[in-house]
């Protein structure tokens, strides 16, 4: 019986260490954090619309050639370290966000917190 108790205690200890680690995989409220290839598949040839806590609403079209167009924004995009990085025409340094999936919508993640939400429109319906 002592061996069984020891084995159970070791298993419970391993489980206790494993559970918090799975909680760190995604920031709070995110169903799934997207990888670079998934972000690329989501944005290329599509328009992302939404809102961020800092900049307000946005609508940007992502060309496959690495350019981005909005009503009042032009720049370039790249995928680096599983994050979408944007560099505006007037900017010298890229700004990068991770993406989370929230059902059919996406969430923008910066420093482990959700800072924006949005959806994907196929193609360029706003002619950006």
Beta strands, then each sheet from edge to edge (+ up, - down):
strand 1: 32-33
strand 2: 46-52
strand 3: 56-62
strand 4: 67-70
strand 5: 73-80
strand 6: 83-88
strand 7: 95-102
strand 8: 105-110
strand 9: 113-122
sheet 1: 1+ 7- 6+ 5- 4+ 3- 2+ 9- 8+
end
